[in-house]
Amino acid sequence: MSTLEHFKVSFNSVGWFIPPYVTLGFLSHLSNEISNKGSVFSQKDLENWLSIVYSPENLAAMVSERYTATPYVKDYQIIIAEAVEVHFLGLNHIAVSGLMPVIEGVGKKLANSRGVTWKYINDVFLNLANDCKTDAKNNNIGAVGEVQSMMDSFVEFAKNHLYINSNNYALPDNTNRHGILHGSYTDVDYGEPINFYKSIAAIDFLCFVSAFRASISWLAPSPTEQSQKLSAYYKACFVLSNSNPYSANRSRRLA
């Protein structure tokens, strides 16, 4: 049975996970870069790679075509759209703090819809992933081994990064729910594009989970006339952000 275990090991080692809607070719190039750089591969390196995935074109297609149509995710489509917009305006503190409750809200709705029990927020993603793995195996959904690797990879990301105690977060990017929403992190602790990329990727992962029982493609949406107009707006926002002296585009140092 084919798996994506090599991607799981590689991406989890740098505080990332196997994302949906990304080509295997891109994932292979990124994995090779992580391997070649070893311990000197930085969160800034990861941010640069992820900026290609979460480009204006790609995010515009997701905002206009996918988040509006995916069960449970579409309940938060306006919040997500606003978060994407302010990301391109360079306001990543606000973008990330807006997405964190959405991740939890969608996760809980999906778990409840699948009859998955949970007590704490960490349980939501672990139990939801295990249920999806069982579903894929029992009903031969997708490439079963690859689906299982993706589920395991997200659970490890959630457990060791997104929902770990903020005092134990080991990377300089600080994409951590507790530190951000409880106010332990201040201006200088986060607010980089990478915080947004990791957060929006979690939303995409939940779209992938929702598609198990909905007529939604597991492939990235194709550009449309509407998404192309939105992409042009995002590009204009990015240009505007460069003239804002308070913009979070004034990058911190990501070792």
PyRosetta script that sets phi, psi and omega in degrees:
from pyrosetta import init, pose_from_sequence

init()
pose = pose_from_sequence("MSTLEHFKVSFNSVGWFIPPYVTLGFLSHLSNEISNKGSVFSQKDLENWLSIVYSPENLAAMVSERYTATPYVKDYQIIIAEAVEVHFLGLNHIAVSGLMPVIEGVGKKLANSRGVTWKYINDVFLNLANDCKTDAKNNNIGAVGEVQSMMDSFVEFAKNHLYINSNNYALPDNTNRHGILHGSYTDVDYGEPINFYKSIAAIDFLCFVSAFRASISWLAPSPTEQSQKLSAYYKACFVLSNSNPYSANRSRRLA")
pose.set_psi(1, 123.9)
pose.set_omega(1, -179.1)
pose.set_phi(2, -68.5)
pose.set_psi(2, 137.5)
pose.set_omega(2, 177.1)
pose.set_phi(3, -130.9)
pose.set_psi(3, 174.8)
pose.set_omega(3, 174.6)
pose.set_phi(4, -117.0)
pose.set_psi(4, 33.3)
pose.set_omega(4, -175.0)
pose.set_phi(5, -58.9)
pose.set_psi(5, -35.9)
pose.set_omega(5, -179.6)
pose.set_phi(6, -64.6)
pose.set_psi(6, -36.4)
pose.set_omega(6, 175.4)
pose.set_phi(7, -69.5)
pose.set_psi(7, -39.9)
pose.set_omega(7, 179.6)
pose.set_phi(8, -57.6)
pose.set_psi(8, -50.5)
pose.set_omega(8, -178.5)
pose.set_phi(9, -61.4)
pose.set_psi(9, -44.8)
pose.set_omega(9, -177.3)
pose.set_phi(10, -64.7)
pose.set_psi(10, -51.1)
pose.set_omega(10, -174.5)
pose.set_phi(11, -73.3)
pose.set_psi(11, -40.2)
pose.set_omega(11, 178.2)
pose.set_phi(12, -63.4)
pose.set_psi(12, -26.9)
pose.set_omega(12, -179.4)
pose.set_phi(13, -67.9)
pose.set_psi(13, -19.2)
pose.set_omega(13, 179.9)
pose.set_phi(14, -116.4)
pose.set_psi(14, 23.4)
pose.set_omega(14, 175.9)
pose.set_phi(15, 75.8)
pose.set_psi(15, 33.1)
pose.set_omega(15, -177.0)
pose.set_phi(16, -132.5)
pose.set_psi(16, -178.0)
pose.set_omega(16, 178.1)
pose.set_phi(17, -148.7)
pose.set_psi(17, 172.9)
pose.set_omega(17, 179.6)
pose.set_phi(18, -75.5)
pose.set_psi(18, 112.5)
pose.set_omega(18, -175.3)
pose.set_phi(19, -88.8)
pose.set_psi(19, 151.6)
pose.set_omega(19, 170.9)
pose.set_phi(20, -79.5)
pose.set_psi(20, 167.8)
pose.set_omega(20, 174.3)
pose.set_phi(21, 65.2)
pose.set_psi(21, 23.2)
pose.set_omega(21, 178.5)
pose.set_phi(22, -126.0)
pose.set_psi(22, 136.6)
pose.set_omega(22, -175.7)
pose.set_phi(23, -68.9)
pose.set_psi(23, 151.2)
pose.set_omega(23, 177.2)
pose.set_phi(24, -63.2)
pose.set_psi(24, -31.7)
pose.set_omega(24, 178.0)
pose.set_phi(25, -62.3)
pose.set_psi(25, -44.8)
pose.set_omega(25, 178.2)
pose.set_phi(26, -64.1)
pose.set_psi(26, -44.8)
pose.set_omega(26, -180.0)
pose.set_phi(27, -60.4)
pose.set_psi(27, -37.8)
pose.set_omega(27, 178.9)
pose.set_phi(28, -64.7)
pose.set_psi(28, -44.4)
pose.set_omega(28, 179.0)
pose.set_phi(29, -61.8)
pose.set_psi(29, -43.5)
pose.set_omega(29, 179.6)
pose.set_phi(30, -65.2)
pose.set_psi(30, -44.5)
pose.set_omega(30, 179.2)
pose.set_phi(31, -60.1)
pose.set_psi(31, -41.0)
pose.set_omega(31, 178.6)
pose.set_phi(32, -64.5)
pose.set_psi(32, -39.1)
pose.set_omega(32, 178.8)
pose.set_phi(33, -64.1)
pose.set_psi(33, -41.6)
pose.set_omega(33, 177.5)
pose.set_phi(34, -62.0)
pose.set_psi(34, -43.8)
pose.set_omega(34, 180.0)
pose.set_phi(35, -65.1)
pose.set_psi(35, -43.4)
pose.set_omega(35, -176.8)
pose.set_phi(36, -68.0)
pose.set_psi(36, -37.3)
pose.set_omega(36, -178.5)
pose.set_phi(37, -83.6)
pose.set_psi(37, -26.3)
pose.set_omega(37, 178.5)
pose.set_phi(38, 60.5)
pose.set_psi(38, -131.7)
pose.set_omega(38, -173.4)
pose.set_phi(39, -68.9)
pose.set_psi(39, -13.8)
pose.set_omega(39, 179.9)
pose.set_phi(40, -91.3)
pose.set_psi(40, -2.4)
pose.set_omega(40, 174.1)
pose.set_phi(41, -67.2)
pose.set_psi(41, 121.7)
pose.set_omega(41, -171.5)
pose.set_phi(42, -107.0)
pose.set_psi(42, 169.8)
pose.set_omega(42, 174.6)
pose.set_phi(43, -66.3)
pose.set_psi(43, -27.5)
pose.set_omega(43, 174.6)
pose.set_phi(44, -67.4)
pose.set_psi(44, -38.7)
pose.set_omega(44, 175.2)
pose.set_phi(45, -60.5)
pose.set_psi(45, -46.0)
pose.set_omega(45, 179.6)
pose.set_phi(46, -62.5)
pose.set_psi(46, -42.3)
pose.set_omega(46, 178.9)
pose.set_phi(47, -58.1)
pose.set_psi(47, -42.7)
pose.set_omega(47, -179.7)
pose.set_phi(48, -63.0)
pose.set_psi(48, -40.5)
pose.set_omega(48, 177.9)
pose.set_phi(49, -66.9)
pose.set_psi(49, -43.3)
pose.set_omega(49, -176.2)
pose.set_phi(50, -71.1)
pose.set_psi(50, -22.5)
pose.set_omega(50, 176.3)
pose.set_phi(51, -62.7)
pose.set_psi(51, -25.1)
pose.set_omega(51, 176.6)
pose.set_phi(52, -73.0)
pose.set_psi(52, -41.5)
pose.set_omega(52, -179.6)
pose.set_phi(53, -67.6)
pose.set_psi(53, -46.3)
pose.set_omega(53, -174.2)
pose.set_phi(54, -101.3)
pose.set_psi(54, 54.9)
pose.set_omega(54, -179.7)
pose.set_phi(55, -79.9)
pose.set_psi(55, 166.7)
pose.set_omega(55, 175.3)
pose.set_phi(56, -54.9)
pose.set_psi(56, -41.0)
pose.set_omega(56, -179.0)
pose.set_phi(57, -64.7)
pose.set_psi(57, -47.7)
pose.set_omega(57, -176.9)
pose.set_phi(58, -68.5)
pose.set_psi(58, -42.7)
pose.set_omega(58, -179.1)
pose.set_phi(59, -70.6)
pose.set_psi(59, -33.9)
pose.set_omega(59, 177.5)
pose.set_phi(60, -62.6)
pose.set_psi(60, -40.2)
pose.set_omega(60, 178.2)
pose.set_phi(61, -66.0)
pose.set_psi(61, -39.4)
pose.set_omega(61, 178.5)
pose.set_phi(62, -66.6)
pose.set_psi(62, -43.5)
pose.set_omega(62, -177.9)
pose.set_phi(63, -64.5)
pose.set_psi(63, -44.2)
pose.set_omega(63, -174.0)
pose.set_phi(64, -85.5)
pose.set_psi(64, -27.0)
pose.set_omega(64, -172.3)
pose.set_phi(65, -113.8)
pose.set_psi(65, -27.2)
pose.set_omega(65, -171.5)
pose.set_phi(66, -109.9)
pose.set_psi(66, -50.3)
pose.set_omega(66, -177.8)
pose.set_phi(67, -65.1)
pose.set_psi(67, -25.1)
pose.set_omega(67, 179.7)
pose.set_phi(68, -79.9)
pose.set_psi(68, -14.5)
pose.set_omega(68, -172.9)
pose.set_phi(69, -116.4)
pose.set_psi(69, -10.4)
pose.set_omega(69, -173.6)
pose.set_phi(70, -88.8)
pose.set_psi(70, 123.6)
pose.set_omega(70, 179.5)
pose.set_phi(71, -52.1)
pose.set_psi(71, 137.4)
pose.set_omega(71, 178.9)
pose.set_phi(72, 75.9)
pose.set_psi(72, -41.0)
pose.set_omega(72, 175.0)
pose.set_phi(73, -68.3)
pose.set_psi(73, -39.7)
pose.set_omega(73, -176.9)
pose.set_phi(74, -64.3)
pose.set_psi(74, -18.1)
pose.set_omega(74, 175.7)
pose.set_phi(75, -64.4)
pose.set_psi(75, -19.2)
pose.set_omega(75, -176.9)
pose.set_phi(76, -119.5)
pose.set_psi(76, 20.4)
pose.set_omega(76, -171.5)
pose.set_phi(77, -61.1)
pose.set_psi(77, -34.8)
pose.set_omega(77, -179.6)
pose.set_phi(78, -70.9)
pose.set_psi(78, -42.5)
pose.set_omega(78, 178.1)
pose.set_phi(79, -60.9)
pose.set_psi(79, -44.4)
pose.set_omega(79, 179.8)
pose.set_phi(80, -63.1)
pose.set_psi(80, -45.2)
pose.set_omega(80, -179.4)
pose.set_phi(81, -60.7)
pose.set_psi(81, -40.7)
pose.set_omega(81, 178.4)
pose.set_phi(82, -65.6)
pose.set_psi(82, -38.2)
pose.set_omega(82, 178.9)
pose.set_phi(83, -64.2)
pose.set_psi(83, -42.0)
pose.set_omega(83, 178.9)
pose.set_phi(84, -64.6)
pose.set_psi(84, -42.0)
pose.set_omega(84, -179.6)
pose.set_phi(85, -60.6)
pose.set_psi(85, -49.5)
pose.set_omega(85, -177.0)
pose.set_phi(86, -71.4)
pose.set_psi(86, -23.5)
pose.set_omega(86, 172.1)
pose.set_phi(87, -59.2)
pose.set_psi(87, -46.7)
pose.set_omega(87, -179.2)
pose.set_phi(88, -71.6)
pose.set_psi(88, -16.9)
pose.set_omega(88, 171.9)
pose.set_phi(89, -84.7)
pose.set_psi(89, 0.6)
pose.set_omega(89, 177.7)
pose.set_phi(90, 84.7)
pose.set_psi(90, 12.1)
pose.set_omega(90, -175.9)
pose.set_phi(91, -102.1)
pose.set_psi(91, 67.9)
pose.set_omega(91, -170.8)
pose.set_phi(92, -76.1)
pose.set_psi(92, -23.1)
pose.set_omega(92, 172.6)
pose.set_phi(93, -59.0)
pose.set_psi(93, -46.8)
pose.set_omega(93, -178.1)
pose.set_phi(94, -71.1)
pose.set_psi(94, -39.4)
pose.set_omega(94, 179.5)
pose.set_phi(95, -59.4)
pose.set_psi(95, -46.1)
pose.set_omega(95, -176.5)
pose.set_phi(96, -72.2)
pose.set_psi(96, -44.5)
pose.set_omega(96, -179.3)
pose.set_phi(97, -66.1)
pose.set_psi(97, -23.6)
pose.set_omega(97, 174.5)
pose.set_phi(98, -75.7)
pose.set_psi(98, -33.0)
pose.set_omega(98, -177.2)
pose.set_phi(99, -81.8)
pose.set_psi(99, -28.7)
pose.set_omega(99, -175.2)
pose.set_phi(100, -57.0)
pose.set_psi(100, -46.4)
pose.set_omega(100, 177.8)
pose.set_phi(101, -66.4)
pose.set_psi(101, -29.6)
pose.set_omega(101, 179.3)
pose.set_phi(102, -66.0)
pose.set_psi(102, -41.3)
pose.set_omega(102, 178.3)
pose.set_phi(103, -56.7)
pose.set_psi(103, -45.9)
pose.set_omega(103, -179.2)
pose.set_phi(104, -69.3)
pose.set_psi(104, -42.3)
pose.set_omega(104, -178.4)
pose.set_phi(105, -62.5)
pose.set_psi(105, -46.9)
pose.set_omega(105, 179.2)
pose.set_phi(106, -65.5)
pose.set_psi(106, -43.0)
pose.set_omega(106, 179.9)
pose.set_phi(107, -58.0)
pose.set_psi(107, -45.2)
pose.set_omega(107, -179.8)
pose.set_phi(108, -65.6)
pose.set_psi(108, -42.5)
pose.set_omega(108, 178.8)
pose.set_phi(109, -62.6)
pose.set_psi(109, -41.8)
pose.set_omega(109, 178.8)
pose.set_phi(110, -65.5)
pose.set_psi(110, -43.1)
pose.set_omega(110, 179.2)
pose.set_phi(111, -61.4)
pose.set_psi(111, -46.3)
pose.set_omega(111, -179.6)
pose.set_phi(112, -63.3)
pose.set_psi(112, -38.5)
pose.set_omega(112, -178.5)
pose.set_phi(113, -67.0)
pose.set_psi(113, -26.5)
pose.set_omega(113, -179.1)
pose.set_phi(114, -97.0)
pose.set_psi(114, 4.1)
pose.set_omega(114, -178.7)
pose.set_phi(115, 70.6)
pose.set_psi(115, 26.2)
pose.set_omega(115, -179.8)
pose.set_phi(116, -88.6)
pose.set_psi(116, 124.9)
pose.set_omega(116, -179.7)
pose.set_phi(117, -85.2)
pose.set_psi(117, 150.3)
pose.set_omega(117, 178.3)
pose.set_phi(118, -158.4)
pose.set_psi(118, 153.5)
pose.set_omega(118, 177.8)
pose.set_phi(119, -116.9)
pose.set_psi(119, -46.5)
pose.set_omega(119, 179.7)
pose.set_phi(120, -114.3)
pose.set_psi(120, 162.4)
pose.set_omega(120, -175.6)
pose.set_phi(121, -60.2)
pose.set_psi(121, -35.7)
pose.set_omega(121, 177.5)
pose.set_phi(122, -60.1)
pose.set_psi(122, -34.2)
pose.set_omega(122, -179.8)
pose.set_phi(123, -65.2)
pose.set_psi(123, -32.0)
pose.set_omega(123, -176.3)
pose.set_phi(124, -55.9)
pose.set_psi(124, -51.4)
pose.set_omega(124, -173.1)
pose.set_phi(125, -77.5)
pose.set_psi(125, -36.1)
pose.set_omega(125, 176.5)
pose.set_phi(126, -64.4)
pose.set_psi(126, -50.6)
pose.set_omega(126, -176.4)
pose.set_phi(127, -70.3)
pose.set_psi(127, -34.6)
pose.set_omega(127, 177.2)
pose.set_phi(128, -65.7)
pose.set_psi(128, -43.3)
pose.set_omega(128, 178.9)
pose.set_phi(129, -64.0)
pose.set_psi(129, -43.3)
pose.set_omega(129, 179.3)
pose.set_phi(130, -62.5)
pose.set_psi(130, -38.9)
pose.set_omega(130, 178.5)
pose.set_phi(131, -64.9)
pose.set_psi(131, -40.4)
pose.set_omega(131, 178.4)
pose.set_phi(132, -66.9)
pose.set_psi(132, -37.8)
pose.set_omega(132, 177.0)
pose.set_phi(133, -62.2)
pose.set_psi(133, -43.2)
pose.set_omega(133, 178.0)
pose.set_phi(134, -65.0)
pose.set_psi(134, -42.0)
pose.set_omega(134, 179.4)
pose.set_phi(135, -61.0)
pose.set_psi(135, -46.6)
pose.set_omega(135, -179.4)
pose.set_phi(136, -61.5)
pose.set_psi(136, -42.2)
pose.set_omega(136, -178.6)
pose.set_phi(137, -69.0)
pose.set_psi(137, -47.4)
pose.set_omega(137, -175.3)
pose.set_phi(138, -71.0)
pose.set_psi(138, -30.6)
pose.set_omega(138, -174.9)
pose.set_phi(139, -113.8)
pose.set_psi(139, 10.7)
pose.set_omega(139, 176.1)
pose.set_phi(140, 51.7)
pose.set_psi(140, 52.2)
pose.set_omega(140, -178.7)
pose.set_phi(141, -92.0)
pose.set_psi(141, 118.6)
pose.set_omega(141, 179.1)
pose.set_phi(142, 65.7)
pose.set_psi(142, -163.8)
pose.set_omega(142, 173.1)
pose.set_phi(143, -81.7)
pose.set_psi(143, 100.3)
pose.set_omega(143, -166.2)
pose.set_phi(144, -55.2)
pose.set_psi(144, -46.5)
pose.set_omega(144, -178.9)
pose.set_phi(145, -62.9)
pose.set_psi(145, -38.1)
pose.set_omega(145, 178.9)
pose.set_phi(146, -69.0)
pose.set_psi(146, -40.3)
pose.set_omega(146, 176.9)
pose.set_phi(147, -60.8)
pose.set_psi(147, -43.7)
pose.set_omega(147, -179.9)
pose.set_phi(148, -63.0)
pose.set_psi(148, -40.0)
pose.set_omega(148, 177.8)
pose.set_phi(149, -63.1)
pose.set_psi(149, -40.9)
pose.set_omega(149, 179.5)
pose.set_phi(150, -64.3)
pose.set_psi(150, -42.5)
pose.set_omega(150, 179.2)
pose.set_phi(151, -63.6)
pose.set_psi(151, -46.1)
pose.set_omega(151, -179.8)
pose.set_phi(152, -62.7)
pose.set_psi(152, -37.6)
pose.set_omega(152, -178.5)
pose.set_phi(153, -66.9)
pose.set_psi(153, -41.8)
pose.set_omega(153, 179.2)
pose.set_phi(154, -67.5)
pose.set_psi(154, -40.2)
pose.set_omega(154, 178.8)
pose.set_phi(155, -59.9)
pose.set_psi(155, -42.1)
pose.set_omega(155, 179.3)
pose.set_phi(156, -64.8)
pose.set_psi(156, -41.0)
pose.set_omega(156, 176.8)
pose.set_phi(157, -61.4)
pose.set_psi(157, -45.4)
pose.set_omega(157, -179.6)
pose.set_phi(158, -64.2)
pose.set_psi(158, -43.8)
pose.set_omega(158, -176.0)
pose.set_phi(159, -70.4)
pose.set_psi(159, -43.7)
pose.set_omega(159, -171.4)
pose.set_phi(160, -96.4)
pose.set_psi(160, -7.8)
pose.set_omega(160, -178.5)
pose.set_phi(161, -135.5)
pose.set_psi(161, -65.8)
pose.set_omega(161, -172.3)
pose.set_phi(162, -61.2)
pose.set_psi(162, -40.2)
pose.set_omega(162, -175.0)
pose.set_phi(163, -118.0)
pose.set_psi(163, 15.7)
pose.set_omega(163, 175.4)
pose.set_phi(164, -74.2)
pose.set_psi(164, 157.6)
pose.set_omega(164, 172.9)
pose.set_phi(165, -55.2)
pose.set_psi(165, 129.7)
pose.set_omega(165, -174.3)
pose.set_phi(166, -59.7)
pose.set_psi(166, -27.0)
pose.set_omega(166, 177.6)
pose.set_phi(167, -67.9)
pose.set_psi(167, -18.9)
pose.set_omega(167, -178.0)
pose.set_phi(168, -104.3)
pose.set_psi(168, 6.1)
pose.set_omega(168, -179.8)
pose.set_phi(169, -70.4)
pose.set_psi(169, 124.9)
pose.set_omega(169, -167.5)
pose.set_phi(170, -97.0)
pose.set_psi(170, -8.8)
pose.set_omega(170, -175.1)
pose.set_phi(171, -107.8)
pose.set_psi(171, 156.6)
pose.set_omega(171, -175.8)
pose.set_phi(172, -76.3)
pose.set_psi(172, -9.4)
pose.set_omega(172, -177.4)
pose.set_phi(173, -77.5)
pose.set_psi(173, -29.6)
pose.set_omega(173, 176.6)
pose.set_phi(174, 61.1)
pose.set_psi(174, 40.8)
pose.set_omega(174, 174.1)
pose.set_phi(175, -83.1)
pose.set_psi(175, 85.0)
pose.set_omega(175, -171.6)
pose.set_phi(176, -139.7)
pose.set_psi(176, 124.9)
pose.set_omega(176, -174.1)
pose.set_phi(177, -58.6)
pose.set_psi(177, -47.6)
pose.set_omega(177, -173.7)
pose.set_phi(178, -66.1)
pose.set_psi(178, -45.8)
pose.set_omega(178, -179.6)
pose.set_phi(179, -63.0)
pose.set_psi(179, -36.6)
pose.set_omega(179, -177.7)
pose.set_phi(180, -77.6)
pose.set_psi(180, -52.4)
pose.set_omega(180, -174.0)
pose.set_phi(181, -78.0)
pose.set_psi(181, -23.8)
pose.set_omega(181, 178.8)
pose.set_phi(182, -91.8)
pose.set_psi(182, -1.5)
pose.set_omega(182, 176.0)
pose.set_phi(183, 79.9)
pose.set_psi(183, 12.5)
pose.set_omega(183, 176.6)
pose.set_phi(184, -68.7)
pose.set_psi(184, -30.9)
pose.set_omega(184, 178.9)
pose.set_phi(185, -94.2)
pose.set_psi(185, 136.8)
pose.set_omega(185, 178.7)
pose.set_phi(186, -105.6)
pose.set_psi(186, -171.0)
pose.set_omega(186, -177.6)
pose.set_phi(187, -47.7)
pose.set_psi(187, -45.2)
pose.set_omega(187, -170.3)
pose.set_phi(188, -81.1)
pose.set_psi(188, -8.6)
pose.set_omega(188, -174.0)
pose.set_phi(189, -87.1)
pose.set_psi(189, -23.8)
pose.set_omega(189, 178.4)
pose.set_phi(190, -154.1)
pose.set_psi(190, -163.9)
pose.set_omega(190, -178.3)
pose.set_phi(191, 103.8)
pose.set_psi(191, 17.2)
pose.set_omega(191, 177.2)
pose.set_phi(192, -93.5)
pose.set_psi(192, 160.3)
pose.set_omega(192, 174.1)
pose.set_phi(193, -53.4)
pose.set_psi(193, -35.6)
pose.set_omega(193, -177.4)
pose.set_phi(194, -62.5)
pose.set_psi(194, -32.2)
pose.set_omega(194, 176.4)
pose.set_phi(195, -61.9)
pose.set_psi(195, -41.9)
pose.set_omega(195, 177.2)
pose.set_phi(196, -67.0)
pose.set_psi(196, -44.5)
pose.set_omega(196, -177.8)
pose.set_phi(197, -58.7)
pose.set_psi(197, -44.4)
pose.set_omega(197, -179.2)
pose.set_phi(198, -67.3)
pose.set_psi(198, -34.3)
pose.set_omega(198, -179.0)
pose.set_phi(199, -73.1)
pose.set_psi(199, -44.7)
pose.set_omega(199, -179.8)
pose.set_phi(200, -69.3)
pose.set_psi(200, -29.4)
pose.set_omega(200, 176.3)
pose.set_phi(201, -65.3)
pose.set_psi(201, -34.0)
pose.set_omega(201, 176.0)
pose.set_phi(202, -65.7)
pose.set_psi(202, -37.4)
pose.set_omega(202, 174.8)
pose.set_phi(203, -62.1)
pose.set_psi(203, -44.1)
pose.set_omega(203, 179.1)
pose.set_phi(204, -61.5)
pose.set_psi(204, -39.0)
pose.set_omega(204, 178.4)
pose.set_phi(205, -61.3)
pose.set_psi(205, -39.5)
pose.set_omega(205, 179.2)
pose.set_phi(206, -70.3)
pose.set_psi(206, -29.9)
pose.set_omega(206, 171.0)
pose.set_phi(207, -61.7)
pose.set_psi(207, -42.3)
pose.set_omega(207, 178.7)
pose.set_phi(208, -61.0)
pose.set_psi(208, -43.1)
pose.set_omega(208, 178.3)
pose.set_phi(209, -65.0)
pose.set_psi(209, -43.6)
pose.set_omega(209, -179.5)
pose.set_phi(210, -60.2)
pose.set_psi(210, -33.3)
pose.set_omega(210, -177.6)
pose.set_phi(211, -69.0)
pose.set_psi(211, -11.4)
pose.set_omega(211, 175.2)
pose.set_phi(212, -57.8)
pose.set_psi(212, -35.8)
pose.set_omega(212, -174.9)
pose.set_phi(213, -124.2)
pose.set_psi(213, 19.4)
pose.set_omega(213, 178.8)
pose.set_phi(214, -131.7)
pose.set_psi(214, 157.8)
pose.set_omega(214, 179.5)
pose.set_phi(215, -83.5)
pose.set_psi(215, 63.7)
pose.set_omega(215, -178.8)
pose.set_phi(216, -124.0)
pose.set_psi(216, 134.1)
pose.set_omega(216, -178.2)
pose.set_phi(217, -67.1)
pose.set_psi(217, 148.9)
pose.set_omega(217, 171.8)
pose.set_phi(218, -87.5)
pose.set_psi(218, 1.1)
pose.set_omega(218, 177.3)
pose.set_phi(219, -95.8)
pose.set_psi(219, 155.4)
pose.set_omega(219, 177.6)
pose.set_phi(220, -64.0)
pose.set_psi(220, 143.9)
pose.set_omega(220, 179.4)
pose.set_phi(221, -68.2)
pose.set_psi(221, 146.3)
pose.set_omega(221, 177.0)
pose.set_phi(222, -78.5)
pose.set_psi(222, 153.0)
pose.set_omega(222, 177.5)
pose.set_phi(223, -63.1)
pose.set_psi(223, 146.4)
pose.set_omega(223, 175.3)
pose.set_phi(224, -126.6)
pose.set_psi(224, 172.6)
pose.set_omega(224, 177.4)
pose.set_phi(225, -59.6)
pose.set_psi(225, -40.0)
pose.set_omega(225, 179.4)
pose.set_phi(226, -65.9)
pose.set_psi(226, -44.1)
pose.set_omega(226, -178.0)
pose.set_phi(227, -68.2)
pose.set_psi(227, -32.2)
pose.set_omega(227, 178.3)
pose.set_phi(228, -67.8)
pose.set_psi(228, -36.6)
pose.set_omega(228, 175.7)
pose.set_phi(229, -66.5)
pose.set_psi(229, -41.1)
pose.set_omega(229, 179.0)
pose.set_phi(230, -66.1)
pose.set_psi(230, -39.3)
pose.set_omega(230, 177.2)
pose.set_phi(231, -60.2)
pose.set_psi(231, -41.8)
pose.set_omega(231, 178.3)
pose.set_phi(232, -62.4)
pose.set_psi(232, -38.3)
pose.set_omega(232, 177.2)
pose.set_phi(233, -64.8)
pose.set_psi(233, -43.4)
pose.set_omega(233, 178.4)
pose.set_phi(234, -59.9)
pose.set_psi(234, -40.1)
pose.set_omega(234, 179.3)
pose.set_phi(235, -64.9)
pose.set_psi(235, -37.1)
pose.set_omega(235, 176.8)
pose.set_phi(236, -66.7)
pose.set_psi(236, -38.7)
pose.set_omega(236, 176.7)
pose.set_phi(237, -60.6)
pose.set_psi(237, -42.1)
pose.set_omega(237, -179.2)
pose.set_phi(238, -63.2)
pose.set_psi(238, -43.1)
pose.set_omega(238, 177.6)
pose.set_phi(239, -61.8)
pose.set_psi(239, -44.0)
pose.set_omega(239, 179.4)
pose.set_phi(240, -62.0)
pose.set_psi(240, -36.5)
pose.set_omega(240, -177.6)
pose.set_phi(241, -62.6)
pose.set_psi(241, -27.8)
pose.set_omega(241, -177.8)
pose.set_phi(242, -69.6)
pose.set_psi(242, -16.5)
pose.set_omega(242, 178.4)
pose.set_phi(243, -97.3)
pose.set_psi(243, 2.1)
pose.set_omega(243, -179.1)
pose.set_phi(244, -95.1)
pose.set_psi(244, 112.1)
pose.set_omega(244, -177.0)
pose.set_phi(245, -68.0)
pose.set_psi(245, -14.7)
pose.set_omega(245, 179.9)
pose.set_phi(246, -100.6)
pose.set_psi(246, 4.7)
pose.set_omega(246, -178.0)
pose.set_phi(247, -65.4)
pose.set_psi(247, 143.4)
pose.set_omega(247, 176.7)
pose.set_phi(248, -71.6)
pose.set_psi(248, 0.6)
pose.set_omega(248, 173.6)
pose.set_phi(249, -68.2)
pose.set_psi(249, -10.2)
pose.set_omega(249, 171.3)
pose.set_phi(250, -74.0)
pose.set_psi(250, 89.1)
pose.set_omega(250, -166.1)
pose.set_phi(251, -65.8)
pose.set_psi(251, 142.3)
pose.set_omega(251, 165.8)
pose.set_phi(252, -76.1)
pose.set_psi(252, 169.8)
pose.set_omega(252, 175.6)
pose.set_phi(253, -85.7)
pose.set_psi(253, 118.3)
pose.set_omega(253, 177.0)
pose.set_phi(254, -102.2)
pose.set_psi(254, 102.6)
pose.set_omega(254, -177.3)
pose.set_phi(255, -68.5)
pose.dump_pdb("model.pdb")
